[in-house]
Amino acid sequence: MAQRHDASWVYTESTLKDSTICLLTFNENTDTFSLLKSPIKAGSSASYSSSEGNLRCYTNGYQMYGNDFLIMENGDSLGLM
């Protein structure tokens, strides 16, 4: 059985007031597309899924977010010196 670490993709679209998170999940039989509102304005440059294809985390290069779409513990200052 193939591992599916790349099965969930996250993309965000931000405005001045809020952000919309687009979650794409690729499954064997059905692909899903979800839109979620978020007060966090963050783009996405990488995401990681479990071997079953469930979203685990994603990053915009500055912060690391969990599958609950909140900043992970110690994930608030990536790339800062």
NORWO-V465264 format. One record per residue. N is the residue number from 1. RES is the residue in three letters. PHI is phi in degrees with one decimal (999 if undefined). Layout:
N | RES | PHI
N | RES | PHI
This chain:
1 | MET | 999
2 | ALA | -73.7
3 | GLN | -83.7
4 | ARG | -122.9
5 | HIS | -65.7
6 | ASP | -112.5
7 | ALA | -80.1
8 | SER | -117.9
9 | TRP | -118.3
10 | VAL | -120.0
11 | TYR | -137.1
12 | THR | -121.6
13 | GLU | -122.3
14 | SER | -111.0
15 | THR | -122.1
16 | LEU | -67.8
17 | LYS | -95.8
18 | ASP | -153.9
19 | SER | -134.4
20 | THR | -112.8
21 | ILE | -96.7
22 | CYS | -103.7
23 | LEU | -113.3
24 | LEU | -107.2
25 | THR | -125.1
26 | PHE | -99.9
27 | ASN | -113.5
28 | GLU | -61.0
29 | ASN | -104.7
30 | THR | -140.8
31 | ASP | -95.3
32 | THR | -122.0
33 | PHE | -133.4
34 | SER | -125.0
35 | LEU | -113.5
36 | LEU | -130.1
37 | LYS | -83.1
38 | SER | -144.8
39 | PRO | -77.0
40 | ILE | -88.1
41 | LYS | -96.2
42 | ALA | -149.6
43 | GLY | -79.6
44 | SER | -135.5
45 | SER | -119.2
46 | ALA | -158.2
47 | SER | -137.8
48 | TYR | -136.5
49 | SER | -115.5
50 | SER | -69.4
51 | SER | -64.4
52 | GLU | -86.3
53 | GLY | 96.1
54 | ASN | -85.5
55 | LEU | -57.8
56 | ARG | -105.4
57 | CYS | -163.1
58 | TYR | -152.5
59 | THR | -141.1
60 | ASN | -107.0
61 | GLY | 95.1
62 | TYR | -118.3
63 | GLN | -128.9
64 | MET | -112.6
65 | TYR | -112.5
66 | GLY | -89.2
67 | ASN | -71.6
68 | ASP | -93.1
69 | PHE | 67.5
70 | LEU | -112.2
71 | ILE | -63.6
72 | MET | -73.3
73 | GLU | -57.0
74 | ASN | 61.8
75 | GLY | -103.5
76 | ASP | -98.7
77 | SER | -144.5
78 | LEU | -70.2
79 | GLY | 74.8
80 | LEU | -99.0
81 | MET | -109.5
